[in-house]
Amino acid sequence: MVEMTENVPAGQAGRKDAGEGHHHGVSFGEAFRVWLRVAALSFGGPAGQIAVMHRIIVDEKRWIGEHRFLHALNYCMLLPGPEAQQLAVYIGWLMHRTLGGLVAGILFVLPGFLSILALSYIYAAYGSVGIVAGLFFGLKAAVLAVVVQAVIRIGGRALRNRVMLAIAAAAFVAIFFFHVPFPLIVLAAAIAGFLGGRFGLEAFSPGGGHKATSGAVLSDADSALGEGIPDHARPNLAWSLRISAALLALWLVPVAALYAAFGPGDVFSQIGLFFSKMAVVTFGGAYAALAYVAQEAVQRFGWLRPGEMLDGLGMAETTPGPLIMVLQFVGFMGAYRNPGSLDPMLAATLAAILTTWVTFVPCFLWIFLGAPFIEKLRGNVALAGAMSAITAAVVGVILNLAIWFGLHTLFAEVATVHLGGLRLDIPLLQSAVPPAMALSAAAAVAIFRFKTSVITTLLVCAISGMLWTLAVG
């Protein structure tokens, strides 16, 4: 086992390093204020959030260098869950140990949690009121264009050869026509990619990465942290086991207690188990998981009506924090409609907290357990191949999401047709909703033709939806 401290080699006593936390000169109080600022500005999905973090942490504060930032990001991309939030945990941990990682990760989530909780209260209490319904009607139509943009953006990066294109197509066919569960699709893609990378097939080699900025690049040596490895960031098996045991207990003990106390049919047991499972398989970001979550929440559990996932996604798109916060809305509505003996709003609030807890506690586990060993992961070609294949499969899954959302946004009625082993959703043409089609088309033109920001597009469509509702109401 590597010790937590070590002597500085002769001749390097004056070298700028990160062997101890105080060497970088950034106080914990300053870091707290910076992470609060990062959280407040974290709009625009993972790409926007990572860009904000890079601008503040690397360009402005110069805490860490470009290479270390990208190295941390590449590791976070290998993990299930929101990579931007995990990147904040990683950098916070590098700068100020475990407490720094906890503070950075919690602050990254907190503004979005509070915002979506407030919007969920409004949605549950007043969602059928004309002006509120119009707001979410406009958001829903615009989000459809945003999801299509995600398909194109991720596909352009991931489908770099015919093999990856074939994996994406197979994933789409599996989930759209045969309704294969999302976790099985991820597992199959991972196995194919792992074997392809293991045998050195060129199609599975990693391609590119995130380009965070252009122009002058801050070197690790010139950053506050320096180019050395902080003592607390060196592999220590005893610490890894202790922190992993603590986080596993925080994650799974409440879920087990709910299951034991209320049984498998209780909504809180179902929420704890279902979203714990999603925390393990959400590779590729929020969009990849939403199709599976939406179908399960609507068809299996009855927590949501078909179009309501888009309402929740509209909330997540217009508030700070990770897009995966939409799961909080799903849990909220699930308990609101199945409160048992509790007041519906109280049950919904507790469910929102539970959903957020089981979604994000694993993120801290992945970082604290794996970050000290990332050097071993960097050169693992088999693992890189697995992630390449998973990312390609995610494109097919998100395409399914776009079609599923489109059907339930643009048409009031969708019929399910069974043909042998296939199950198809067929829209009834007479139930088309022209205003939704017009708003979706306008949002697509704004995003793709005029490069309008997602936030601006969503806000304009939300206002348009309210005005249309008032006009016809």
C-alpha positions in Angstrom: 0.0 0.0 0.0 1.3 3.5 -0.9 1.7 5.7 2.1 -0.3 9.0 2.3 2.9 11.1 2.6 6.3 11.0 1.1 9.6 12.8 1.2 10.4 15.4 -1.5 13.4 14.1 -3.5 16.6 15.9 -3.2 16.9 18.8 -5.7 13.2 19.4 -5.9 12.7 21.2 -2.6 12.0 24.5 -4.4 9.9 23.0 -7.1 6.2 24.1 -7.3 4.2 21.0 -6.4 0.9 19.9 -5.0 2.2 17.6 -2.3 0.2 19.3 0.4 -3.1 21.1 0.0 -1.9 24.5 1.3 0.8 24.7 -1.4 -1.7 25.8 -4.0 -2.7 28.8 -2.0 -6.4 28.5 -2.5 -8.4 28.7 0.7 -11.4 26.5 1.3 -13.6 29.6 1.7 -12.5 30.9 -1.7 -13.1 27.5 -3.2 -16.6 27.4 -1.7 -17.5 30.8 -3.3 -16.1 29.7 -6.7 -18.1 26.4 -6.7 -21.2 28.3 -5.7 -20.6 30.5 -8.7 -20.0 27.6 -11.0 -23.2 26.0 -9.8 -25.3 29.1 -10.4 -24.0 29.4 -14.0 -24.3 25.7 -14.9 -26.9 26.0 -17.7 -26.9 24.4 -21.2 -26.4 20.8 -20.5 -23.0 19.0 -20.0 -21.2 20.9 -22.8 -22.2 24.3 -21.4 -21.5 23.2 -17.8 -18.0 21.9 -18.7 -17.3 25.1 -20.7 -18.3 27.2 -17.7 -16.1 25.2 -15.4 -13.1 25.4 -17.7 -13.5 29.1 -18.1 -13.6 29.7 -14.3 -11.3 27.0 -13.0 -8.6 26.9 -15.7 -8.7 30.3 -17.5 -9.7 32.6 -14.8 -8.6 31.1 -11.4 -5.8 29.0 -12.9 -6.2 26.3 -10.3 -5.3 23.4 -12.6 -3.7 23.2 -16.0 -5.3 22.2 -19.3 -3.9 18.7 -19.4 -5.0 17.9 -15.9 -8.5 19.2 -16.6 -8.9 17.1 -19.7 -7.4 14.1 -18.0 -10.0 14.4 -15.2 -12.8 14.9 -17.8 -11.8 11.8 -19.8 -12.0 9.7 -16.6 -15.5 11.2 -15.8 -16.6 10.3 -19.3 -15.9 6.6 -18.5 -18.4 6.7 -15.6 -22.2 6.3 -15.4 -23.9 9.5 -14.3 -23.5 13.2 -15.1 -19.9 13.9 -16.2 -20.0 17.6 -15.4 -21.0 17.1 -11.8 -18.4 14.3 -11.4 -15.8 16.6 -12.8 -16.6 19.2 -10.2 -16.3 16.5 -7.5 -12.9 15.4 -9.0 -11.4 18.9 -9.1 -12.8 19.8 -5.7 -11.2 16.6 -4.3 -7.9 17.4 -5.9 -7.8 20.9 -4.4 -9.2 20.3 -0.9 -9.4 16.5 -0.3 -12.7 14.7 0.5 -14.5 17.7 1.9 -13.6 19.7 -1.1 -15.1 17.1 -3.4 -18.2 16.8 -1.3 -18.8 20.6 -1.3 -18.1 21.0 -5.1 -20.5 18.1 -5.9 -23.3 19.1 -3.6 -23.2 22.8 -4.6 -23.3 21.7 -8.3 -26.6 19.9 -7.7 -28.3 22.1 -5.1 -29.5 25.1 -7.2 -31.1 22.7 -9.8 -32.7 20.6 -7.0 -34.3 23.6 -5.4 -35.4 25.1 -8.8 -37.0 21.9 -10.1 -38.7 21.2 -6.7 -40.3 24.7 -6.9 -41.4 24.1 -10.5 -42.7 20.7 -9.6 -44.9 22.2 -6.9 -46.3 24.6 -9.4 -46.8 21.8 -12.0 -48.6 19.5 -9.6 -50.8 22.3 -8.1 -51.5 24.4 -11.2 -50.5 22.3 -14.2 -54.0 22.2 -15.5 -54.5 26.0 -15.2 -54.4 27.6 -18.7 -51.4 29.8 -18.5 -49.2 27.2 -16.7 -50.4 24.5 -19.1 -49.4 26.8 -21.9 -46.0 27.4 -20.5 -45.3 23.7 -20.4 -46.9 23.1 -23.8 -44.4 25.6 -25.3 -41.5 24.0 -23.4 -42.4 20.6 -24.5 -42.5 21.5 -28.2 -39.1 23.2 -28.0 -37.5 20.4 -26.0 -38.2 18.1 -29.0 -35.9 20.2 -31.1 -33.3 20.1 -28.4 -33.3 16.3 -28.2 -32.9 16.1 -32.0 -29.9 18.4 -31.7 -28.5 16.0 -29.1 -28.8 13.1 -31.5 -26.9 15.1 -34.2 -24.2 16.4 -31.8 -23.4 13.1 -30.1 -23.7 11.2 -33.4 -21.2 13.5 -35.1 -18.7 12.7 -32.4 -19.4 9.0 -31.9 -20.2 7.5 -35.3 -16.8 8.0 -36.8 -16.8 4.7 -38.8 -19.2 2.0 -40.1 -18.8 -0.2 -37.1 -20.0 2.5 -34.7 -22.8 3.3 -37.1 -23.8 -0.3 -37.1 -23.8 -0.4 -33.3 -26.0 2.7 -33.1 -28.4 1.2 -35.7 -28.6 -2.1 -33.8 -29.3 -0.2 -30.5 -32.1 1.8 -32.1 -33.7 -1.4 -33.6 -33.4 -3.2 -30.3 -35.1 -0.5 -28.2 -37.6 0.9 -30.7 -38.9 -2.3 -32.3 -38.2 -4.9 -29.7 -38.2 -2.8 -26.5 -35.0 -4.3 -25.2 -34.2 -2.8 -21.8 -31.6 0.0 -21.9 -29.2 -1.7 -19.4 -29.0 -4.8 -21.7 -28.2 -2.6 -24.6 -25.4 -0.9 -22.7 -24.0 -4.2 -21.5 -24.0 -5.7 -25.1 -22.3 -2.6 -26.5 -19.7 -2.7 -23.7 -18.9 -6.3 -24.3 -18.5 -5.8 -28.0 -16.4 -2.7 -27.5 -14.2 -4.3 -24.9 -13.5 -7.3 -27.1 -12.8 -5.1 -30.1 -10.4 -3.0 -28.1 -8.8 -6.0 -26.6 -8.0 -7.5 -30.0 -6.7 -4.1 -31.3 -9.4 -3.5 -33.9 -9.0 0.1 -35.2 -12.7 0.8 -35.3 -12.8 0.6 -31.5 -9.8 2.8 -30.8 -10.7 6.1 -29.0 -11.2 9.0 -31.2 -10.8 12.6 -30.2 -12.1 14.1 -27.0 -13.4 17.3 -25.6 -11.7 20.4 -26.9 -12.3 22.8 -24.1 -10.8 25.9 -25.5 -8.7 27.5 -28.2 -5.7 29.8 -28.0 -3.2 29.9 -25.2 -3.1 26.8 -23.0 -2.3 26.9 -19.3 0.3 24.2 -18.5 0.0 22.1 -15.4 3.3 23.5 -14.1 2.0 27.1 -14.3 -1.2 26.3 -12.4 -1.8 26.8 -8.7 -1.9 23.0 -8.1 1.3 22.5 -10.1 2.1 19.4 -12.1 2.8 17.1 -9.2 0.3 14.7 -7.6 -1.1 15.8 -4.2 -0.3 13.4 -1.4 -3.9 12.7 -0.7 -4.5 11.8 -4.4 -2.0 9.0 -4.5 -3.5 5.4 -4.4 -4.3 4.3 -0.9 -6.2 1.1 -0.6 -7.2 1.5 3.0 -8.7 5.0 2.3 -10.5 3.8 -0.8 -12.1 0.9 1.1 -13.2 3.2 3.9 -14.7 5.9 1.7 -16.4 3.3 -0.5 -17.9 1.5 2.4 -19.3 4.7 3.8 -20.8 5.9 0.5 -22.2 2.4 -0.3 -23.9 2.5 3.1 -25.3 6.0 2.5 -26.6 5.0 -0.8 -28.0 1.5 -0.2 -29.0 1.3 3.4 -31.9 3.8 3.0 -33.1 1.8 -0.1 -32.9 -1.5 1.8 -34.7 0.0 4.8 -37.6 1.3 2.6 -37.9 -2.1 0.9 -37.9 -4.0 4.2 -40.4 -1.6 5.9 -42.9 -1.1 3.0 -42.3 -4.0 0.6 -41.7 -4.1 -3.2 -45.1 -2.6 -4.1 -44.6 0.7 -2.3 -43.8 3.8 -4.4 -40.8 4.8 -2.3 -39.3 1.3 -2.5 -39.9 1.3 -6.3 -38.3 4.8 -6.6 -35.3 3.8 -4.5 -34.6 0.6 -6.4 -35.3 1.9 -9.9 -33.2 5.0 -9.7 -30.4 3.2 -8.0 -30.3 0.9 -11.0 -30.3 3.9 -13.3 -27.3 5.4 -11.4 -25.3 2.4 -12.5 -26.2 2.3 -16.1 -26.6 5.9 -17.2 -23.6 6.0 -19.5 -23.7 8.7 -22.2 -25.5 11.4 -20.1 -29.1 12.2 -19.4 -30.6 11.8 -22.9 -29.4 8.2 -23.1 -31.4 7.2 -20.0 -34.5 9.3 -20.6 -36.1 7.0 -23.2 -35.8 4.0 -20.8 -36.9 6.1 -17.8 -39.9 7.6 -19.7 -41.2 4.3 -20.9 -40.8 2.6 -17.5 -42.4 5.6 -15.7 -45.3 5.7 -18.1 -45.9 2.1 -19.1 -44.7 0.1 -16.1 -45.2 2.2 -13.0 -47.8 4.8 -14.1 -45.9 7.7 -12.5 -46.2 9.9 -15.5 -48.5 10.5 -18.5 -46.9 10.1 -21.9 -46.1 13.8 -22.6 -45.0 14.7 -19.0 -41.4 13.6 -19.3 -40.9 16.4 -21.8 -42.3 18.9 -19.2 -39.8 17.7 -16.7 -37.0 17.9 -19.3 -38.1 21.4 -20.0 -37.6 22.2 -16.3 -34.1 20.7 -16.3 -33.1 22.5 -19.5 -34.1 25.9 -18.1 -32.6 25.5 -14.6 -28.9 25.2 -13.5 -27.4 21.8 -12.8 -27.2 18.4 -14.6 -30.0 17.5 -17.0 -30.3 14.2 -15.1 -32.1 16.3 -12.5 -35.2 15.5 -14.6 -35.4 12.2 -12.6 -36.2 14.3 -9.5 -39.4 15.4 -11.3 -40.3 11.8 -12.2 -39.9 10.7 -8.6 -41.9 13.7 -7.4 -44.9 13.0 -9.7 -44.7 9.3 -9.0 -45.2 9.8 -5.2 -47.7 12.7 -5.7 -50.0 10.3 -7.6 -49.4 7.4 -5.2 -49.0 9.0 -1.8 -50.4 6.2 0.3 -51.4 7.6 3.7 -49.3 10.8 3.3 -50.3 14.2 2.1 -49.6 14.2 -1.7 -47.2 17.2 -1.6 -45.3 15.8 1.4 -45.0 12.4 -0.3 -43.8 14.1 -3.5 -41.2 16.1 -1.6 -39.8 13.1 0.1 -39.7 11.2 -3.2 -37.8 14.1 -4.8 -35.2 14.0 -2.1 -35.0 10.2 -2.3 -34.6 10.3 -6.1 -31.9 12.9 -5.9 -30.1 11.0 -3.1 -29.9 7.7 -4.9 -29.0 9.4 -8.2 -26.0 11.5 -6.9 -24.5 9.6 -4.0 -23.1 7.0 -6.4 -21.3 9.8 -8.3 -19.2 10.6 -5.3 -18.5 6.9 -4.9 -17.2 6.5 -8.5 -14.9 9.5 -8.1 -13.5 8.8 -4.6 -13.0 5.2 -5.3 -11.5 5.4 -8.8 -9.8 8.8 -9.1 -6.5 7.8 -7.4 -6.1 5.0 -9.9 -7.0 6.8 -13.1 -3.4 6.5 -14.5 -4.0 2.8 -14.9 -7.3 3.4 -16.7 -5.9 6.0 -19.1 -4.0 3.5 -21.2 -6.5 0.7 -21.1 -7.4 0.2 -24.7 -10.0 -2.5 -24.0 -11.9 -0.1 -21.6 -11.6 2.7 -24.2 -13.1 0.4 -26.8 -16.0 -0.4 -24.5 -16.8 3.2 -23.9 -16.6 4.0 -27.6 -19.2 1.3 -28.3 -21.4 2.4 -25.5 -21.3 6.0 -26.8 -22.3 4.8 -30.3 -25.2 2.7 -28.8 -26.3 5.8 -26.9 -26.9 7.6 -30.2 -29.4 4.9 -31.2 -31.1 5.2 -27.9 -31.4 9.0 -28.0 -32.9 8.7 -31.6 -35.5 6.4 -30.1 -36.1 9.0 -27.4 -36.6 11.8 -30.0 -39.1 9.7 -31.9 -41.0 8.7 -28.8 -41.2 12.3 -27.5 -42.1 13.5 -31.0 -45.1 11.1 -31.3 -46.5 12.1 -27.9 -45.9 15.8 -28.5 -47.1 16.3 -32.0 -50.1 13.9 -31.7 -52.8 13.8 -29.0 -53.4 10.0 -29.5 -50.9 7.2 -30.2 -52.0 3.6 -30.7 -49.9 0.6 -29.8 -49.8 -2.1 -32.5 -48.4 -5.6 -31.9 -46.9 -7.5 -34.9 -45.5 -10.8 -33.8 -42.6 -9.9 -31.5 -42.7 -6.2 -32.5 -44.6 -3.5 -30.6 -45.0 -0.3 -32.6 -46.4 3.1 -31.5 -48.5 4.5 -34.4 -49.8 8.1 -34.2 -53.4 8.8 -35.2 -53.1 11.4 -37.9 -56.5 13.0 -37.1 -55.1 13.8 -33.6 -52.3 15.9 -34.9 -51.6 19.1 -32.8 -50.8 21.9 -35.3 -49.7 24.5 -32.7 -47.1 22.0 -31.3 -45.9 21.2 -34.8 -45.5 24.9 -35.5 -43.6 25.6 -32.2 -41.3 22.5 -32.7 -40.5 23.6 -36.3 -39.8 27.2 -35.1 -37.5 25.9 -32.4 -35.7 23.7 -34.9 -35.1 26.6 -37.2 -33.9 28.8 -34.3 -31.4 26.1 -33.1 -30.1 24.7 -36.4 -30.4 27.7 -38.7 -29.8 30.7 -36.5 -27.8 28.9 -33.8 -30.0 30.4 -31.0 -29.0 29.2 -27.5 -31.1 26.5 -26.0 -32.1 28.7 -23.0 -33.3 31.5 -25.3 -35.2 29.0 -27.5 -36.9 27.4 -24.6 -38.0 30.7 -23.0 -39.4 32.1 -26.3 -41.3 28.9 -26.9 -42.6 28.9 -23.3 -43.9 32.4 -23.7 -45.4 31.6 -27.1 -47.2 28.6 -25.5 -48.7 30.8 -22.8 -49.8 33.4 -25.3 -51.4 30.8 -27.5 -53.2 29.3 -24.6 -54.6 32.7 -23.5 -55.6 33.5 -27.1 -57.7 30.3 -27.6 -58.8 30.0 -24.0 
